[in-house]
Amino acid sequence: GEDVKPFTPEKTKEIVMSLQQPAVFCNMVGDWPALHWNVKYLSAMLEGKKIQFRLGLKTVDLVPQFETSCSYVEATLEEFLAWTCGQPSCFSGPFSCYDYSKYWAYADYKYIARIFEDKPEIFQDVRWSDFGFPGRSGKESTLWIGSEGANTPCHLDSYGCNLVLQIQGRKRWHLFPPGDTSFLYPTRIPYEESSIFSKVNIASPDLKHFPEFRNSTAHVVTLSPGQVLLVPRHWWHYVESIDPVTVSINSWIELDADHEARVEEAITRMLVCAIKSAENPSDGDLWLNPTEVEATSHEINLQYLNKAVSAYLKCQETSVSGQACSSSSGAKQRTNTSCKRKRREVGCEPESCTLLTQECDFPTPKAEEPQKIPFGPHLIQVLPQSDKTRVVVESGDGDLLHENEGEHFGKLHCKRKRLLMSNDCETAAHQMDSDCSPCTSQTALSTNDLLDCLVNPRVISLVAQLLLERMRV
């Protein structure tokens, strides 16, 4: 029958937990009510509620368009749709300062549990139980709504793996394996909990300043409505909307490795906050991502570190003793997911945040490597991009199509110079000229140069191992 899935929940979970390369699930969500969540439907459900949109330039520069260089407005989805359609009503609304031909808008990382808190029945429209995670629904998911050109700078997530459902429009994903980390020039400025950004603008790489990027291997896929993308742990990704309006939903799946990752993130937070807070505020370096409300104090950061270390050691002890360290309730899952990356957005305080609790809430049993991954029309590999072509999945039945490599990314115009603002409303975005690249030749080292070395993922990993060895003694 039409409701029969190509994989059972148990098999799907086995694939998700063991597969170490990105892949697209097809024909797994055909009966999900969430497939009807286009922007018009969501607008009616929100009943005029305003949400925050991030706005950036469609003109692509050599420097990544980080969230610290974007503008922000509060608007309804109805106003957003009017703006994307060029309706007269947008000339006096919150988007009035932003020409649709020059800007994109992104309502990104919106917690479904928060924006639909008065309509909890809608959570059941998202059924991650089909992927082997019973009890996980829209309440443990986030919503992304964007216009053409909306994008997320290239980054990796420190915690978990990622399942992404495309609902409306298409998004193009550029993914890079963990082994390419050094080629992507990782940085923690701007700083955000659990996100490691790349200095390279994937849409227009500056090979003069980042020559090692040539050695990276991109896996490129275009995700269409009804498809679900698996982003394995620590895979880098740059995401762009290529249709006029896009809607997607994602959920992070907790992993055993997250316990050590939390220790590493706590060390990183302590170093970044201590060093950047010591700088002269008049320097105007926007080092803190807008998702982080404020730079936490040294005392609070030390609490984070101690709780992360305690949680890691407790789970190690439990594992050695052979006892099962399991999640006791779906409520704990919801708390951890909402605290995944932007903790303060959901009011999670350091003293109570379960990300760093001393309880071992989310150990996921390590799945054995399957005898054979069932790749085929229902599970499509996202293959490495060749020199001349890139593989994309365009249709719901899993057909593979190819694009010419020469086609520009997401129909964006790749220009070397950033568009200078003339409108007062637009001065918040992109004030730095492309000549001010992070790696511009200079005679003196900056604080950020030092931080790039101190909090390099390889260094932080080593420090975490040394710290945990000290605690075991």
ABEGO torsion letter per residue (X at the ends): XAABBABBAAAAAAAAAABABBBBBBGAAAABAAAABBAAAAAAAAGGBBBBBBBBBABBBABBBBAAABBBBBBBAAAAAAAAAGBAAAAABAAAABBAAABBBBBBGBBAAAAAAABAAAAAABBAAAAGBBGBBAAABBBBBBBBGBBBBBBBBABEBBBBBBABEBBBBBBBBAAAAAAAGBBAOBBBBGBBBBABBAABBBAAABAAAAABBBBBBBBBBGBBBBBBBGBBBBBBBABABBBBBBBBBBBAAAAAAAAAAAAAAAAAAAAAAABBAAAGBBABBAABABBBBAAAAAAAAAAAAAAAAAAAAAAAAGBBBBBABAAAAAAAAAAAABAAAAGBBAAABAAABABBABBBBBBBBBABBBBEAABBBBBBBBAABBBBBABAAGBBBBBBAABBBGGBBBBABBBBBABAAAAABGABBAAABAABBBABBBAAAAAAAAABAAAAAAAAAAAAAAAAX
